[in-house]
Amino acid sequence: MSGIHPRIAAISLLTRILEHKQTLDEALSQEESFRSLEGADRGFARAMVSASLRWLGLIDGLIAPFVTGRPFRELDPAVQQSLRIGVAQICVLETPVHAAVSETVEAVRYVEAARKAGGLVNAVLRKIEPEALAALDAPLSAIWPEAFAAQLKAAIGEDSSEALAAATTEIPPLDITCPKDTKFWSERLAGEQIAPNTVRLSEGIVEALPGYEAGNWWVQDVAATLPVHVLAPETGEQVLDLCAAPGGKTLQIAASGAKVTALDRAAKRMRRVEQNLKRTRLEAKCVVADARKWTTEDQFDAVLVDAPCSALGTLRRHPEGPWIKSPADLSRFPEIQSGLLETAAKFVKPGGRLVYCVCTPLPEEGVEIVDAFLAAHQGWSRRGLNEQASEVFANCLTEKGDFLTLPHLFAHPAGCDAFFIARLERNSD
């Protein structure tokens, strides 16, 4: 049954994600059938789930015409997941068709809610050709729910939304931040230096790579490093990092020589920040508190607020997002973000600077938040970012002087996550 177990686990994982609205990470940590797998079997189960999520809308469109009797979406969820897993093997992972069909049909026998559907799964999968996904007459944005695709198109335009969809179908590379000796670590890890302190690797088990345990680098998408470059902390400055967990930006600020206070309301996530500080031998004052209720007599030279957001800029890493987040989930963030920007501004000393960022391209969470803040506060102004724009992000500079990083605008062909970043300055009193 060696070929059966990964497929059983994949079906269960997809059910957790799509029916119970768990994130992929939550499902992987909680699904016992997956946790019991080892080595290649575990990797294969994860690959099937990832491929299904990355192409889900188009996979469903491919399956639906071959399901007779009742609509595909009315089938038991476990049967739907079985079909999706089978198509992902054939069309995305290039599993030999015979193995994909026979092993998936066999796996269905061990899935309680799908065991009577083996005949249906067999009949449908035998009609799927390996090139079928590529041959579909549909835009790539059809990988997402229709309403979500329309919202994204309205927000960033058709070309950018199609480019983001293309990036979502690809497994992203592994980026690491090296505060020192970037060239050395690029060569040591057989990677590519794509920014002053960023090395890009094609893959790797993070904890097993040279330099990780010694704290010489940490994992961080290249776009996630840009907010701190824009903040430009200097040695000896007092810097506040609001919403600091999991801590990549805190580490960057600490490595600059600034004196950083890292604040986050989640104690568990702040423990991770403290662990990363210890591993990298960097220093920061860690505070567990709600930023909107926290009080201090200190004012800071610079404040970074990486606000909670819809996280739609990380679809390359979390392709399940559009399928598990409702419109209500997305609409709740602007009020939170506006409140955090107001709070962050209170901590900035006269003449100081503030960087607001979110890992989403939606304007209602980015530029519109900043525009509204500036309209209500005469003592603040937007600082043009041209002098902070490194060559690799030059195409991401907006007309207003902010950054909007999108995968297809980044200088490297493997792209980057989507971030909105604005730098504001408080007028001197």
N, C-alpha and C positions, 0 to 999 in steps of 0.2 A: 504493500500500500504506500510505498515511498512517494509515488507521484500523486496520490490522493490527498494526503494530509495538508500540503500547502494550499490546495484548491478548496478544501473544506474551510480552512482558516480564512482564506480570502473572501469566501462567500459570507462568513460570519462577520468579518471586519467591515465589509461594505454595508451589511445590514445595520450594524451599529452606527455607521456614519450617516447613511441616507435615511434610515427610519427613526433612529434615536438622536440624530443631530449631534453626534459626538465628533470632535475633531479627529483627524487621522492619528495624531499623537496619543489622544485619550484612548482611542480604540486599540492601538497597538499595545498600550500599557495594561489594558484591562482584559483583553480577549485571551482566555486560557488556551484555546486551540492554537493561537499564534505563539504564545509564550512558551508552549511546549516544543515548538520547532527549534531546530538548530542549523547552523551553517547555511548551506546553499538552499535548503528548504525554506528557511526563514526569509532569506533574501528573495526567493522566487515569489513567496506569498505577498510580500510587500510590493514587489514589482508589478504583480497582477492588479493589486488594489490601486497603486499609483497610476498605472496606465488607464485603468477604468475611469478614474476620477478626472484625469487630464482630458479625456476624449468623450466624456459621458454623454453629452447632448447628441453628438454625432453617432455614437455607438447605439443609443436608443433609436435614433432615426433609421439606422441600418437594420435593426432587429424588427421593428414594428411591422413592416409589410409581410414578414414571414410568419407572424403569429396569427393563427386563424381561430375562429370560434368566439373569441372576445379580445378586446384591445390589450396590447402589451402592458399598459399601465394598470390594468385591472387584475393582472396575475398576482399571485402571492409574492410579497417582496423577496422571499428567498429564491423563488424561481427567476424573478427579474435579475437578481444578483448573479445567479448561476449563468444566465445567458450573457450578461455583461462581462463576467470573468472569462467566459469562453471566447467571445469576440475580441477582447483585449489581447488574449494570447495569440489569436490567429492574425489579427490586423496590426497590432502595435509591437508585441514582443517577438513576432515572427517564430512562434513555436510551431513545429511541424503540425500540419492540420490534423493528421490522424491522431497524434498524441493529445492535442488540445481537445478534440471532440471526445475521444474514448475516455480519457482520464477525467474530464469534467463530468461526463455522464455518469461515470462510476462514483465520483465524489457526491453527486446529487443523492445517491442511495443512502448516504450517511447524514444527510441534512433533513431533519425531521419534517420541516414544512415544505420540502421540495421533493421528497423521495418518490412521489407518485408521478412526477413530471419528467422522468428520465426520457420518455419517448419524445416529448415536446422539445426538450433541450437538444436531443440528438438530431431531430428533424430540422430544427432551425440552424444549428451550427454547421450541419453538412451543406447548407446553402450559402455559407459565408466564404467569399474568396479573400485571399490575403490582401489584395489590392482594393477591396471594396470601400474602405474608408476614404482613401485618396480619390476614388472615382466619384464620390458623392457630389452632387451639384448643390453645394451649400457653402456659405462663408465660414471661415474658421471660428468666428464668434458664436456659431451654433453649437460649440462645445458647452456653452453655458445656458442656463434657463433663459427663455425668450425675454422676459421682463428685465432681467439683469443685463443682458446684452444691449437692450435698448437704452437702459439707464446709462451704461458706460459709454455708449456711442454718443449720447446727448452731452455727456460730461466732457469727453476728451476728443471727440471726433471719430469718424469711421476709420480712418487710416490708423490712428493710434490704438483704437480698440482692437482692430484686426491684428496689429503688431503685438499687442499684449496677449491676445489669444494664442498667437504663434509661439510666444515665449512660454506660455503656460503648458503647451504640449511637450515641451522639452524638459528633461531633468536638469536642474540648475547645477552649475559648478560649485565647488567649495572654495570660498574666499576666506583668507585669514589676514589679520592685521599684525604686522611686525613693527613694533615701535622703534626697534633698532636692527641694524644689520639686515635690511630687507633683501638686498642682493644676495647675501650669503644664504638666507633661508629659501630664497627662490631656487637657488642651485641645489641646496641640500635636499629639498623636497621635490625636486624635478617639476617645479611649477613655473609660472610666468608672472613677472612683476607687471601689474597693469595700472598701478597708481603708486605715488611716493611711498606708501607704507602698506600696500596691499599685494598679496601674492595669490594667484588663482591656481587651484588644483582641479584636476578633472574628477577626482574621487579620493576616498581614503577613510579609514576608520580613525576618527579624530584622536581618540585617547591613545592610539598605538603609534601615532606619527612622532618622529623625532622633534624635540623641542616643546611638546605640549606639556608634559609633566613638569618640566623645568620652568614653565611660564614664559617662554620666549615669544609666544604669540597667542592669539585667541581667534575664534571663529567670528566673522563679521562680514556681511555682504558689503561690497565696495560702496554702494550707495548709502549704506548706514553709517559710513565713516564721514560722509560729507558734512552733516550738521556740525560736527566738532571742528572741522576745518574752517567752516564759515564762522563759527563762534570765535576761533583763533585765540584760545587761552594762552596766556603768557606766564612764565615762571614767576611764582610768588603771588599771582592774582588769587583773589577769593572767588570761587566759581560754585554755583549751585546747579546741580543736576536733578531736576524734578522728574518724577516718574522714571526713576533710574534703572530699575530691573529690566532685563537680566544683567545689565552692567557693561556692555561693550563700550558705550560712550563714556561712562565713568572711567574706565580703564584708559581710554584715549586722553581724557582731560588730565588724569593723574600722571600719565606718562609725559605730558607737556611740562611738568614742573609746577603746575598750579595747585593751589590748596582747594580740594574739592569736597563739597558736602553732597552726598548722594541720598536722596529721599525717595521713598516709595511706601505706599500704604500696605503692601502685601509682605508680611513677615517672612513667609516661605521663600518668596522670590528674592527678598533682600539677603537671605542667608546664602543664596547662590552668588549674589554680588560679592559678599564677604569672602566666600570660598575662592572666587576668581581673583580677588585682590590678593589673597594669601598666596595663591599659586603663581601669580605674576610678580609678586614682591612689590606691589604698588600700594600706595596709602590713600585712604579717603575716610572721611567721617560719615558713617552710615546711620541714617535715621529712619525709623519705621513710623510713619505718620501719614494722615490725610493732608495733602498739600494745602487744601482749602481751609483747614482748621489749624495748621501748624503756625506757631508764632516764634519769632526770634527778633532780637534787637539788632542783629547783624544786617548789613546790606552788602550786596555782592557786586564785584566788577562786571561779572557776566553771569547770565542765567540761561540754561538750556531747558526747554520743556518739550519733551518727546511725548505728545499727548496720546492717550488711548484713542483708538480709531477703528474703523472698519477693517483695517489691515488688508485691503484689496490690492495693495502694492506688492504683497508677497504671495500672489497666486501661483507663482512658479514653485513655491515651497509648500503651499497649502491650497491645492486645487479644489479641495472640498468646500471652500468658503462660500461660493455662490449658491451651493446646494443646501447648506445648513443654516444660512443667515436669512432671516425674514426681512421684509422692508422695515418693520418696526425695529429690528436689531440695528439696522443701518442708520435709521433716523434719530436714534437716541444720542449719537455722539456729538453733534454740533453744540448742544447746550453745555455738555461737559467740557468740551474744548474751549469754548468761550470763557467759561468760569476759570479754567486753569490758566489761560493766558492773562486774564485779569489778575489772578493771584500771583503769577510769576512776575508781573510788572512791578508789584509792590516791593519786591525784594531787590530790585535793581537800583544801585546808587545813581545819583545825578551824573550824567556823562557816560553811564554804563550801557551795556548792550544786552540784547535778548534775542535768542534764536528759538523760533517756533517751528516744529516739524511734525509731520505725520506720515506714516507709511501707507498712504492711499493717494490716488490721483483725483479723487472726487473734489471739485471746487468748494462744495459746501462744508468740507472739513478742512480745507486748506486756505486758498487765497481769499475766500469770502469771510472766513474768521478773522484774518489779518486786516482786511479792508474795513470791516465793521469796528474792530478795535481802534484803528487809526482815526476813523471818523469820529469816535467818541472821546479821544484823548489827544488834545492839542500839544501836549508835552512830549510827544513821541513822533518819530519819523522813520520811514523805511530807508535802510542803507543799501544802496546798490551793491551787488555782489561781484561785479566784474573782476575786481582785484583778487577776490578769493577763488574765482573759478579756475580750477586746474584745467589743463588742456583736455583731459579725458571727459570732463563734464561741460565743456564749452557749449555744446549743442543743447544743453538742458536749461540754459538761462532764459527766463521768460521776459516779456516786454516790460513788466513791472520791476524787474531786477531780482525776482525770486528764482529758486530752482524748482523744476519739476523733472525729476529723473524718470525716464521711461526706458524699458529695455532696448528698444530700437534706436534711441538717441545716444546711447552710450558708445564710446569709441571702440569698445571690444565687441566682437561679433556674438559672444555668449551673453551679452546684455547685463542687466543689473535689476535690482528691485526698484519699485516706483516709490519715490519720496517727494513730498512737498516741503520746501525749506525757505523760511523768510528770516532775514536779520533786521531787527529794529534797534533803534538807539534812543535813549532817554536824553532829552535836552539838559544841558547843565543849568542848574538853578543860579 
